[in-house]
């Protein structure tokens, strides 16, 4: 059972649009989830200039826009369920 990769954008736009709150979610993940997730942070995922809607998170190879605290946890749970 491999880990899923979660990369949270911490670029200026993403950070002020909620990326800072996403880090707080990661810090409070339950151990059974945290052990199966590889978390990293990016200074920029390079998508805001294309008219997108920050904050962005890259889950494995999938880029997700407008991620909230609630949706991040849900996305991680769905990815873990699909990885089984």
HUMOQUI-V109796 format. One record per residue. N is the residue number from 1. RES is the residue in three letters. SS is DSSP state (2 for helix, 1 for strand, 0 for the rest). PSI is psi in whole degrees, -180 to 180 (999 if undefined). Layout:
n=N res=RES ss=SS psi=PSI
n=N res=RES ss=SS psi=PSI
This chain:
n=1 res=UNK ss=0 psi=107
n=2 res=UNK ss=0 psi=168
n=3 res=UNK ss=0 psi=153
n=4 res=UNK ss=1 psi=150
n=5 res=UNK ss=1 psi=128
n=6 res=UNK ss=1 psi=119
n=7 res=UNK ss=1 psi=118
n=8 res=UNK ss=1 psi=129
n=9 res=UNK ss=1 psi=130
n=10 res=UNK ss=0 psi=20
n=11 res=UNK ss=0 psi=163
n=12 res=UNK ss=2 psi=-52
n=13 res=UNK ss=2 psi=-46
n=14 res=UNK ss=2 psi=-40
n=15 res=UNK ss=2 psi=-48
n=16 res=UNK ss=2 psi=-20
n=17 res=UNK ss=2 psi=9
n=18 res=UNK ss=2 psi=-7
n=19 res=UNK ss=2 psi=-34
n=20 res=UNK ss=2 psi=-37
n=21 res=UNK ss=2 psi=-29
n=22 res=UNK ss=2 psi=-34
n=23 res=UNK ss=2 psi=-38
n=24 res=UNK ss=2 psi=-36
n=25 res=UNK ss=2 psi=-46
n=26 res=UNK ss=2 psi=-40
n=27 res=UNK ss=2 psi=-19
n=28 res=UNK ss=0 psi=14
n=29 res=UNK ss=0 psi=140
n=30 res=UNK ss=0 psi=148
n=31 res=UNK ss=2 psi=-37
n=32 res=UNK ss=2 psi=-24
n=33 res=UNK ss=2 psi=-46
n=34 res=UNK ss=2 psi=-36
n=35 res=UNK ss=0 psi=-18
n=36 res=UNK ss=0 psi=9
n=37 res=UNK ss=1 psi=130
n=38 res=UNK ss=1 psi=109
n=39 res=UNK ss=1 psi=136
n=40 res=UNK ss=1 psi=167
n=41 res=UNK ss=1 psi=143
n=42 res=UNK ss=1 psi=140
n=43 res=UNK ss=0 psi=-23
n=44 res=UNK ss=0 psi=135
n=45 res=UNK ss=0 psi=-2
n=46 res=UNK ss=0 psi=28
n=47 res=UNK ss=0 psi=-16
n=48 res=UNK ss=2 psi=-35
n=49 res=UNK ss=2 psi=-9
n=50 res=UNK ss=2 psi=16
n=51 res=UNK ss=0 psi=18
n=52 res=UNK ss=0 psi=-175
n=53 res=UNK ss=0 psi=102
n=54 res=UNK ss=0 psi=165
n=55 res=UNK ss=0 psi=152
n=56 res=UNK ss=0 psi=147
n=57 res=UNK ss=1 psi=138
n=58 res=UNK ss=1 psi=118
n=59 res=UNK ss=1 psi=113
n=60 res=UNK ss=0 psi=-113
n=61 res=UNK ss=0 psi=9
n=62 res=UNK ss=1 psi=127
n=63 res=UNK ss=1 psi=129
n=64 res=UNK ss=1 psi=131
n=65 res=UNK ss=0 psi=164
n=66 res=UNK ss=0 psi=47
n=67 res=UNK ss=0 psi=132
n=68 res=UNK ss=0 psi=174
n=69 res=UNK ss=2 psi=-45
n=70 res=UNK ss=2 psi=-45
n=71 res=UNK ss=2 psi=-31
n=72 res=UNK ss=2 psi=-47
n=73 res=UNK ss=2 psi=-42
n=74 res=UNK ss=2 psi=-43
n=75 res=UNK ss=2 psi=-44
n=76 res=UNK ss=2 psi=-45
n=77 res=UNK ss=2 psi=-43
n=78 res=UNK ss=2 psi=-43
n=79 res=UNK ss=2 psi=-41
n=80 res=UNK ss=2 psi=-41
n=81 res=UNK ss=2 psi=-42
n=82 res=UNK ss=2 psi=-20
n=83 res=UNK ss=2 psi=-13
n=84 res=UNK ss=0 psi=999
